[in-house]
Every structure is written in C-alpha cells, then in structure tokens.
Amino acid sequence: MFPMMLIYLFWKACRSKPEERWRRWRHFMALLAVYLFLMFIPTVPRPWLMGSAFFRWWLEYFSIGLVYQGARPLPDRQYIYLFMPHGLYPFSGACASIASMRDIFPRMRIAAAWVSFRIPVIRQLMGWINTIPVDPSSIRKALKGGDSIGLFPGGVAEMVRTDSNQEKLLLRSRKGFVRLAIEHGVPIVPVYVFGQSVLWSQLPMPSLVERLSRWLQASIILPYGRFGLLVPQKKSLLYAIGAPIEPGDNINTTHDAVISAVQTLYDTYKGLYGWENRALQID
C-alpha cells in the first residue's frame, strides 16, 4: 500500500499545476519520510507485546478452537508445521504466534514471503512475532538453532486459487519441506485451519494478476472482508492438529504420507466445523 501511495503522490506532484505543486510535493515527501523510517528502524521480537490484551482480543475475535488427531498436547520437541490452507492472507500463522497460542506452538517461527519484510507495519509485525524469510538458508539456520518452523506449503500460487465454495490446496508438487524434514530429522505436523479460506473474499481479477502475484510472491488481488473493508470476517478458526509424521529416507513416500494425512485430517473434522458438504481438492 505504501509504495503504491508514493507512486500516486509522485505522479500527482509531477502533473499538478504550479500553484499546487509545492503542496503535493510536501505530501509526497512526508509519506516518503514515514516509509523510510518504518523500513529502516530495527525490528526485534516482542514477546511481551504478543501476549498483550490487544492480541488476546484478536484470538477472541476469531473464537479460536483446537482439536488434536494424536496426543494432546504434542510431545515437546522440534517440528515442521504445515499450515493449510494459505487463504488470501495467511492469518492463521500470525494467530498461532500470539498470546496463548504460543503455548500450543512453542518456539515456532513462521516463514513468510520476502515481500512481507518490505512493507511498513507488516514488516514490524513480522519482526515482533520472530518471522523468518521463506528461503532454504533461513529455514535451515532456524532448524539448526532448535526452532520449530511454520510453513504454508501452497504459497502464493495457492492463495490466488482461494475459492469461497471449495477448499483447494496446492501440495502434490511441493516437496521442499519433506527434504528439510529428512535432512534435519524433524517430524512434520499437518495443521488444517478451518475457516481460514473464508476470512476474506476477492474481486474477480484477470489471469495476468495471478501470474504477477506469483512472480512477486505477494498478494496484489483486491480482497474485502467485514463491512466491505480489509477487516477479516468474524469467523471462527478451528485448528485441527494432526499427528506427527516421522520423515523416512524416501522423499516420495514421506510426501505421500503427508498428503494422505491431510485428507484424513480434513475428513475427520470438517463435520465438527459444519462443513460436511464442503469438498477438499488437493492438487
């Protein structure tokens, strides 16, 4: 949003009449100063802030629920969590990193697209919840440091497929997380978040926008939520946490086990969320 506003104000300043030009340039320079300040101030984890009343209210807004397919809670060890679906915005990952949810996913660091660290305000939030870039070197470093990792395997490609009438995952071609699990000997835990895909709706966009979103690894769609604004709909989120899947020696075998576990997890708990007739498509 900030870059687009800067471009717009710059364009208006260049095209404005002489008597208006100085005023428009002041607006542009003021916004540029705010942008640069937010871009270059250090961002560090703020555990105390993530446990504040504001973020506790955030969880209450979504009426967070939890169900476990296996042991409750999970044994205390390192995991690679697969959060699904991605949705128009991966809000479920942020919710998993704040307030009481930090006890459910201890020592977890969400991996986010690089563009998230280039947008003021979102950049600050990413730093507060100790997010890392979703690249192999950053993930390997975090795993070697003993952290658990939260991934959205479908990524931006899955985001643009979000459908208000059906659940869609992009998983069959995604095997990088399996390689990481085998390399570091870390179990994989599928987490299906019912409700994530209906927090926002999107206006119809041409296919060019989808391709551009994938190239940028960022959402450039036009979403809307409650009251037609960017505020997410007041929907409950149900986190269905699967049993840990130990990585074997074969990537394809482990990957097939993950896909099967995700389908079983969805079929087991979709009725609990009231989605008995809502299908899941895994591509």
N, C-alpha and C positions, 0 to 999 in steps of 0.2 A: 504494500500500500504506500509506504513512504517513497520508494523510488518512482512510482507512477505519479504521485502528487508532485514530486520535484520536477519531473519531466513536464507535467502540465503547467506548473507555475513558470518554469523557464520559457516554455513556448508562449505563454500569455505575455510574459515580460518583453520578449523579443518582438511580439506583434502589436503591443499596445501603443496607444497614441503618446506623443511626447509628454503631455501633461499628466499621464497616468503611469508612465514608465517607472519613475522612481519609487512609487508606492508598490508596484508589483515586484520590483527588484528587492525591496525590503522584505516582502513576504517570502520570496524565494530564499533569500539569504538567512532569514530567521529559521525557516524549516530545514535548510541545509545544516545550520549550526546544531539544531536539535538532533538531526540524523547522525552527524559525525560524533556528537557527544555520546549518544546511545551506542554507536558502533564501536567506539574505542575505549570506553570505560571497562575495566576488568569485570568479568562475570565469574563468580565463585559459588559453590554450593551453599545454600541457606537452609539447613535442616530445621532450624527454629521457625523460619517463615513458612516452610511447607507444612508444619504442624499447627499453624495459627488458626484462629476461628474462621477466617475467610475461606481457607481451603477445606476446613471441616464442613462448612456450609456447602461448598462445592460438591462434596460427596453426598450430602443430604439432598441436594437438588436432583441428583440422578438416582436416588434411592438404591444405592449400590447393594447388590446381593452376591453371595458366594456359594458355590457348590463344588464339591470335590468328587472326582471319579475314583480316586485312590485314597491314600492316607490323608487324614486331616489333623494338623497341617502337614505339609510336605516335610520329609526329613531335612534337617539343617545341613545343606550342602550347596555347592555351586550348580547353577542350571543355565541353560539357554531356553528362555521362554519365547514361544511363538504366539504373538497376539494376533487374533483374527476376528473379524475382517479389518481391513485398513480403514474403510469408510472415507468420506470426503475429507475429514481431518482425523488423524489417529488420536482422538481424545482419550481413548481408554488407556493408552500408555501413560499419559500425563496423570490421569486419576490414580493409576497404580503406583505412582511415585510420591503421593502426598498423604499427609495425615495418617490415619490408622492403616491405610493400605500398605504403608511401608513395612508393617509387621507381617503382611501376607507375602510380600515380595522383597525380603531383606537383601540389602547390598546389591540391588539390581540397578543397572544403568541402561536406560533406553537409548537405542541407536537411532538417530534421526538423519534425514537428508541434509546435505551440506547447506542448502539454501536457508534452512531454519536458523543457521548461525549468522545469516547476513541480513536478517530482518529485525529492526529495532523492536523492543518489547518482547517479541517471541524469542529473540536471542537471549534476553535477560532471563526469561522463564526457563529456557534450555539450560542455562548455567546454574540456576537455582536448584534444579532437580538433578544436576550432575549428568546431563546427557552427553553422549559422545557422537561423533560423526559416524555414519553407517558406511565405513570402509574397512577392509580386512585388517589393515595395520592397527587401527584404533581398537577394533574389537579384540584382536589378539593380545594387545597390550593390556586391556581390561581383564581378559580371562586369565592371563599370566599373573595379574595382580590379585587374583582371588575373587573378583566381582562376578556376579551373575549378569547376564545380558538379556535385554528385552528387544525382540525383533518383530517387525511387521513384514513377513516374507513376501507378501504380494506387492508391496511398494506402491509407487505412483501409478504403475500400469493397472493395478487392481483398483486403485482409487477412482480412476475415470470410468470403471465398469460398475460402480456402485448403482444398485437398482432398488427402487423402493418396493418392488413386488417380489423380489427373489434375492437370496443370498448367493453371492458369487465370490469365489476365491481363485487366485492365481497361484498355484502351488506346485503343479506337476513338473514345471520346468525350473523350479527354484531348489537348488541342491547345495548352495554355498554354505548354509547353516549346518548341513549334515557334515560337510568336510571339516568345518570348525569343531563340531562336536567330537568327531573321531580324532582329530588332531590333538585336542586338549582333554579327551576322556570325560567330557561333561554331558550329563543326561539332557535330553530335550523334553520340555514340558509344553504341550499344546494348551493354549488358553483361548477358548471361544467366548467372545463378549457379545451376548445377545443384546440388541438394541443399538449397538454402535453404528450400524448401517442406516438407521432412520433418524439420527440426530439432526441432519440437515437434508434438504432437497436441493436439486440443482436445475438451473435453467438449461434448456437444450442448447448445445454448442456444436459447431461444425467439427468434423473429424480432424481438421488441421490443429485445433486447440488441443485435442487429445495427444497428437504426436508432439506438439510443442511442450506440453506438460511433462511427457516422458523425457524429452531431451533436457529440460531444465531440472528434472526431478523435483518438481514443485507443482502445487495446485494453482492453475490460472483459470479455473472454472468459476462460475458465478453461483455460489451457494446461498441459500437463505434458510433461516430456521424459524424460531418463535417470533410471532408478530411481523414476519417478513424480513427480519433483521438477521445479523450474523449470530445472534444468541441461539445456542442449541435448543432443540425442542426438549421439553420436560418429560423425558422418557426414562424409565428405569433401566439400569445396566446390570445384567446378570453375568458375572464372571464364572464360567464353567472351566475348572482347572483339571486337566487330565492327569493321568498317572505318568510318572517319569518314564521316558523311553531310553534305555541304555544304548549308546551307539555301538554297533558291531564293527566288523572290519570292512564290510561291503557297503559302499555308498548307496547303491540302488536298493538293497534290501532294507536298510535303515529308513531310506526315504519312503519306500512303500509302506513301512510300518507306521510312519508319521501320518501319511495320507489316510490310511485305514483308521487310525486312532482319532483323527479329526472328524471323520464322517461318523464314527460311533459316538463321539462326544456330542456332536450336534443332534443326532437322532435320539440320544438318551435324554437330553434336557430341553429340546425345543418345545415339548408339551408343557413343561414347567413354566416356560416364558409365555405360553399362549400362542405359539407358532406351530401348532400341529400340522397345518396345511401349507406351511412355507417351506419351499424346497431349497436345498443347498446344491449348488453347481460348483464342482472343483475342476478347474482347467489347468 
